[in-house]
Amino acid sequence: MGEIVPYTKNNESFEDLQHRCQPFKLEWIFGFNPRIPVVNLTCSRQVREMIMSSGNAIIFYRFENQVESTQTLIGHKDSINTIVVDGSGRFVVSSDSSYCINVWDREAFPDGPPVAIRTIYEPFKANEINTVGLSHDARYLIAACSGTEQLLKLWQWTIGNDSPDDCISLPPRLGRTKGIRFCTDIGRKNHFVVTMENAVIFGYFDPKQQKLHIEVPKKHGFQDYNDSVFVDDTSRAVSVTAAGMAIIWSDDKKVSTPIKKQFLKYLHLKYASINVIRCCDQKLVTGDDDGEIRFYDIHMRILYWFKQEDPEPIRTISFNILPRKYVLDNEQAHSSGKMYEI
């Protein structure tokens, strides 16, 4: 039987309220899970913020005025396996392997910790949650499961429905789901790409029909996909593989459907596994097993690169939300490499 908490006019701190709901109070965590991407939430030049996970706890890190602080919150029964954020950095989604998906609001209380404003319990029942994705405008939430039947479910989570708006099955031959990424372009924020082991799936959600639509481009002999991303302000997308390949997809002009992507070309960028690719300010950024980070323009021409002195595999890349102070001119990058202040 739960404890009856009497009402008092005295405002209790969050730590006091949290302690009432748990037999033990978490004081400190040593280390974090390097297999889960660290997300950069920096949106101010004076404050550095990021999110990471450790076991079943999510850690909100803050560095301000030469002082470090962390807020460690527990909202999962199992170890966290995915952390994603929307374009503004306000809403954070975390999931564990089998129990629940949490949506955290970082601005619910200006001076308080983030609050879980939505929880979806056991979205796939007996099957494990493999990965989740959140649209750039925080409107759509997608989750994929692994097991005997691979499913893709979408929620318009702000409406408050427990059941998904639509669900679609994925072919088992495509392998395990590795990641889900939404498009950031205005007018296409309901478009997404799903990276599987043996294929890449493009899809979108029709809000009028309340239906999910997916399309698998024709296979061209590539496999071991690691990550995919939409290229800003273009119709293209790029996938990277464990063989060091970059696969470029573009719209099929012969077909009128918005998600009919076709293979355009491939580039052999490395003789090592490329683990991650991101698009930032119309630049494509890759990280690989050699510990090398490379920057390309939207035409996949290399701009610059750097490598760690002690090479460790690059597993995740995350840029701050704050707009960049400098921009690289694509046309002059190969001749002068000048950067212009904006």
C-alpha positions as CSV (number, residue, x, y, z in Angstrom):
1,M,0.0,0.0,0.0
2,G,1.4,3.4,-1.0
3,E,2.3,6.1,1.5
4,I,-0.3,8.8,2.0
5,V,1.5,12.2,1.7
6,P,-0.3,15.0,3.6
7,Y,-0.6,18.3,1.9
8,T,1.5,21.1,3.3
9,K,2.1,24.7,2.1
10,N,5.8,24.2,2.4
11,N,7.4,23.6,-0.9
12,E,9.4,20.4,-0.8
13,S,12.5,19.9,-3.0
14,F,12.5,17.5,-5.8
15,E,14.9,15.3,-3.9
16,D,12.5,15.0,-0.9
17,L,9.6,14.1,-3.2
18,Q,11.7,11.5,-5.1
19,H,12.8,10.0,-1.8
20,R,9.2,9.4,-0.8
21,C,8.6,7.3,-3.9
22,Q,11.7,5.1,-3.5
23,P,13.2,3.1,-0.7
24,F,16.7,4.3,-1.6
25,K,18.0,7.6,-2.8
26,L,20.6,7.6,-5.6
27,E,23.5,9.8,-4.7
28,W,26.2,9.3,-7.3
29,I,27.1,7.2,-10.4
30,F,30.6,6.4,-11.5
31,G,31.0,6.2,-15.3
32,F,28.6,6.0,-18.1
33,N,27.6,3.5,-20.9
34,P,29.8,4.2,-23.9
35,R,27.6,2.0,-26.1
36,I,24.8,4.6,-25.9
37,P,25.3,7.8,-27.8
38,V,26.1,10.9,-25.7
39,V,23.8,13.8,-26.8
40,N,25.0,17.4,-26.9
41,L,22.4,19.8,-25.6
42,T,24.4,23.0,-25.5
43,C,22.2,25.9,-26.5
44,S,24.2,28.8,-24.8
45,R,27.8,30.0,-25.1
46,Q,28.0,30.2,-21.3
47,V,26.6,26.7,-20.5
48,R,27.7,23.3,-21.7
49,E,25.0,20.5,-21.4
50,M,24.8,16.9,-22.5
51,I,23.0,13.7,-21.8
52,M,24.4,10.2,-21.2
53,S,23.2,7.0,-19.5
54,S,24.5,4.6,-16.9
55,G,22.6,1.4,-16.4
56,N,19.0,2.3,-16.0
57,A,19.7,5.9,-15.1
58,I,19.8,8.9,-17.4
59,I,22.3,11.6,-16.6
60,F,21.9,15.3,-17.4
61,Y,25.3,17.0,-17.3
62,R,25.8,20.7,-17.0
63,F,29.0,22.8,-16.9
64,E,28.6,26.5,-16.0
65,N,30.9,29.0,-14.5
66,Q,33.7,26.4,-14.2
67,V,31.3,24.3,-12.1
68,E,30.1,20.8,-13.0
69,S,26.7,19.5,-11.9
70,T,24.7,16.4,-12.8
71,Q,21.1,15.4,-12.4
72,T,20.6,11.6,-12.3
73,L,17.1,10.4,-12.9
74,I,15.7,6.9,-12.8
75,G,12.8,6.1,-15.0
76,H,13.6,2.7,-16.3
77,K,13.6,-0.8,-15.0
78,D,16.2,-2.2,-17.4
79,S,19.3,-0.6,-18.9
80,I,18.7,2.3,-21.2
81,N,19.5,1.4,-24.9
82,T,18.5,4.6,-26.7
83,I,18.5,8.4,-26.1
84,V,17.3,10.8,-28.7
85,V,16.2,14.5,-28.7
86,D,14.2,16.9,-30.8
87,G,15.6,19.8,-32.7
88,S,15.2,22.3,-29.9
89,G,16.7,20.0,-27.2
90,R,13.7,20.5,-25.0
91,F,12.2,17.0,-25.3
92,V,14.4,13.9,-24.6
93,V,13.3,10.4,-25.3
94,S,14.9,7.4,-23.6
95,S,14.0,3.7,-23.9
96,D,15.1,0.5,-22.3
97,S,15.1,-3.0,-23.9
98,S,11.8,-4.2,-22.8
99,Y,9.8,-2.1,-20.4
100,C,9.1,1.5,-21.4
101,I,9.7,4.6,-23.4
102,N,10.0,7.9,-21.5
103,V,9.6,11.4,-22.9
104,W,11.3,14.0,-20.7
105,D,10.6,17.7,-20.7
106,R,13.7,19.7,-19.7
107,E,11.8,23.0,-19.4
108,A,8.8,21.7,-17.3
109,F,10.4,23.5,-14.2
110,P,12.9,26.2,-15.0
111,D,14.9,25.7,-11.9
112,G,14.1,22.0,-11.4
113,P,15.2,18.7,-13.0
114,P,13.7,17.3,-16.2
115,V,10.3,15.6,-15.8
116,A,9.0,12.5,-17.5
117,I,5.7,13.9,-19.0
118,R,4.9,10.7,-21.0
119,T,5.6,7.1,-20.5
120,I,4.6,4.3,-22.9
121,Y,4.7,0.9,-21.1
122,E,5.6,-2.3,-22.9
123,P,4.9,-1.0,-26.4
124,F,5.8,-4.4,-28.0
125,K,4.6,-6.7,-25.1
126,A,6.9,-9.7,-25.2
127,N,9.3,-8.3,-27.9
128,E,12.3,-6.0,-27.0
129,I,12.5,-2.4,-27.9
130,N,15.3,-2.1,-30.3
131,T,15.6,1.6,-31.1
132,V,13.4,4.8,-31.1
133,G,13.4,8.0,-33.1
134,L,11.9,11.5,-32.5
135,S,11.0,13.9,-35.2
136,H,12.7,17.3,-35.4
137,D,9.5,19.1,-34.3
138,A,9.0,16.5,-31.5
139,R,5.6,15.6,-32.9
140,Y,6.2,12.0,-34.0
141,L,7.8,9.2,-32.0
142,I,8.8,5.9,-33.7
143,A,9.9,2.7,-32.0
144,A,11.1,-0.6,-33.6
145,C,11.3,-4.0,-32.0
146,S,13.3,-7.1,-32.6
147,G,12.2,-10.7,-32.2
148,T,10.2,-13.2,-34.1
149,E,8.2,-10.3,-35.7
150,Q,9.8,-7.0,-36.4
151,L,7.4,-4.1,-36.0
152,L,7.6,-0.4,-36.5
153,K,5.1,1.7,-34.4
154,L,4.4,5.5,-34.5
155,W,2.8,7.7,-31.9
156,Q,1.7,11.3,-32.1
157,W,2.6,11.3,-28.5
158,T,1.3,14.8,-27.6
159,I,-2.2,13.6,-28.2
160,G,-1.9,11.2,-25.3
161,N,-3.1,8.0,-26.9
162,D,-1.6,4.8,-25.4
163,S,-2.1,2.9,-28.6
164,P,0.1,3.8,-31.6
165,D,-1.3,5.7,-34.5
166,D,-0.1,3.1,-36.9
167,C,2.0,-0.1,-36.9
168,I,3.7,-1.8,-39.8
169,S,5.7,-5.1,-40.1
170,L,9.2,-5.2,-41.4
171,P,10.6,-8.0,-43.5
172,P,12.7,-10.4,-41.3
173,R,15.3,-10.8,-44.1
174,L,16.4,-7.2,-43.5
175,G,18.0,-8.0,-40.2
176,R,18.0,-6.0,-36.9
177,T,17.1,-2.4,-36.7
178,K,20.1,-0.2,-36.0
179,G,18.7,3.4,-36.0
180,I,15.9,5.7,-37.0
181,R,16.5,9.2,-38.2
182,F,13.9,11.9,-39.2
183,C,14.3,14.5,-41.9
184,T,14.8,18.1,-40.6
185,D,13.6,20.0,-43.7
186,I,10.4,22.0,-43.4
187,G,7.5,20.1,-45.1
188,R,9.2,16.7,-44.7
189,K,9.5,16.4,-41.0
190,N,7.2,13.4,-41.1
191,H,9.8,11.6,-43.3
192,F,12.2,9.1,-41.8
193,V,14.9,6.6,-42.6
194,V,15.4,3.3,-40.8
195,T,18.8,1.7,-40.9
196,M,18.7,-2.1,-40.9
197,E,21.6,-4.6,-41.0
198,N,21.0,-5.6,-44.6
199,A,19.0,-2.7,-46.0
200,V,17.8,0.9,-45.6
201,I,14.1,1.7,-45.3
202,F,12.5,5.1,-46.2
203,G,9.2,6.0,-44.9
204,Y,6.7,8.8,-44.0
205,F,3.6,9.2,-41.9
206,D,0.5,10.6,-43.6
207,P,-1.4,12.6,-40.9
208,K,-4.6,12.8,-42.9
209,Q,-4.9,9.0,-43.5
210,Q,-3.1,8.2,-40.2
211,K,-1.0,5.7,-42.1
212,L,2.6,4.7,-42.2
213,H,4.2,4.1,-45.6
214,I,7.6,2.5,-46.2
215,E,9.7,1.7,-49.2
216,V,12.8,-0.5,-49.5
217,P,15.1,0.6,-52.4
218,K,16.2,-2.1,-54.7
219,K,19.2,-4.0,-53.3
220,H,22.6,-3.4,-54.9
221,G,24.7,-5.9,-53.1
222,F,25.6,-3.8,-50.0
223,Q,25.2,-5.0,-46.5
224,D,26.3,-4.3,-42.9
225,Y,24.7,-0.8,-42.8
226,N,25.6,1.2,-39.7
227,D,23.9,4.5,-40.0
228,S,21.9,6.8,-42.4
229,V,21.0,10.5,-42.5
230,F,19.1,12.9,-44.7
231,V,21.1,15.6,-46.4
232,D,19.7,19.1,-45.4
233,D,17.8,21.0,-48.1
234,T,18.2,18.2,-50.7
235,S,16.3,15.1,-51.8
236,R,19.2,12.9,-51.0
237,A,20.2,10.6,-48.1
238,V,23.5,8.9,-47.3
239,S,24.1,5.6,-45.6
240,V,27.4,4.2,-44.3
241,T,28.6,0.6,-44.0
242,A,31.1,-1.5,-42.1
243,A,33.1,-1.8,-45.3
244,G,33.8,1.9,-45.4
245,M,31.2,2.6,-48.1
246,A,29.0,5.7,-48.4
247,I,25.7,4.8,-50.3
248,I,23.9,7.8,-51.7
249,W,20.1,7.7,-52.3
250,S,18.1,10.1,-54.3
251,D,14.4,10.5,-55.4
252,D,13.2,8.5,-58.3
253,K,11.8,11.1,-60.7
254,K,9.8,8.5,-62.6
255,V,7.6,7.9,-59.5
256,S,5.3,10.5,-57.9
257,T,5.3,9.0,-54.4
258,P,7.4,11.1,-51.9
259,I,9.4,8.2,-50.5
260,K,10.5,6.4,-53.7
261,K,14.2,6.5,-53.2
262,Q,16.7,4.9,-55.7
263,F,20.3,4.1,-55.5
264,L,22.4,6.9,-57.0
265,K,26.0,6.0,-56.4
266,Y,28.5,4.7,-53.9
267,L,31.8,5.9,-52.7
268,H,34.5,3.9,-51.0
269,L,35.7,6.3,-48.3
270,K,37.7,4.1,-45.9
271,Y,39.2,0.7,-45.4
272,A,37.6,0.7,-42.0
273,S,34.1,0.6,-40.6
274,I,32.3,3.9,-40.7
275,N,30.1,3.8,-37.6
276,V,28.2,7.1,-37.7
277,I,27.2,9.8,-40.0
278,R,25.6,13.2,-39.2
279,C,24.5,16.2,-41.2
280,C,25.1,19.6,-39.7
281,D,25.0,23.0,-41.4
282,Q,24.9,21.2,-44.8
283,K,28.1,19.3,-43.9
284,L,28.2,15.5,-43.7
285,V,30.4,14.3,-40.8
286,T,31.5,10.7,-40.4
287,G,33.3,8.8,-37.6
288,D,35.0,5.4,-38.1
289,D,36.9,2.6,-36.4
290,D,40.3,4.4,-37.0
291,G,39.3,7.2,-34.7
292,E,39.1,9.6,-37.6
293,I,36.4,12.3,-38.1
294,R,35.8,13.6,-41.6
295,F,33.8,16.5,-42.9
296,Y,32.3,16.4,-46.4
297,D,30.1,18.9,-48.4
298,I,26.8,17.8,-49.7
299,H,28.5,16.4,-52.9
300,M,30.7,14.2,-50.7
301,R,33.9,16.2,-51.4
302,I,36.1,16.0,-48.4
303,L,36.6,19.4,-46.7
304,Y,38.8,18.5,-43.7
305,W,39.5,15.8,-41.2
306,F,41.2,15.1,-37.9
307,K,42.3,12.0,-36.0
308,Q,42.9,11.3,-32.3
309,E,46.4,10.8,-31.1
310,D,45.3,7.6,-29.4
311,P,42.9,6.2,-32.0
312,E,39.7,4.8,-30.6
313,P,36.6,3.9,-32.6
314,I,34.2,6.9,-33.0
315,R,30.8,5.6,-32.0
316,T,28.8,8.8,-31.8
317,I,28.9,12.4,-33.0
318,S,26.7,15.2,-31.6
319,F,26.8,18.9,-32.3
320,N,25.5,21.6,-30.0
321,I,22.1,23.2,-30.7
322,L,23.5,26.7,-30.6
323,P,24.1,28.0,-34.2
324,R,27.7,28.0,-35.3
325,K,29.7,31.2,-35.2
326,Y,31.5,30.4,-38.4
327,V,30.5,28.9,-41.7
328,L,32.7,27.2,-44.3
329,D,32.3,28.4,-47.8
330,N,31.8,25.3,-49.9
331,E,33.0,26.9,-53.2
332,Q,36.3,28.1,-51.7
333,A,36.9,25.3,-49.3
334,H,39.2,23.4,-51.7
335,S,41.2,26.5,-52.7
336,S,41.6,28.7,-49.6
337,G,39.7,26.8,-46.9
338,K,38.6,30.1,-45.4
339,M,35.9,30.3,-42.7
340,Y,33.7,33.4,-42.5
341,E,32.2,34.8,-39.3
342,I,28.4,35.2,-39.3
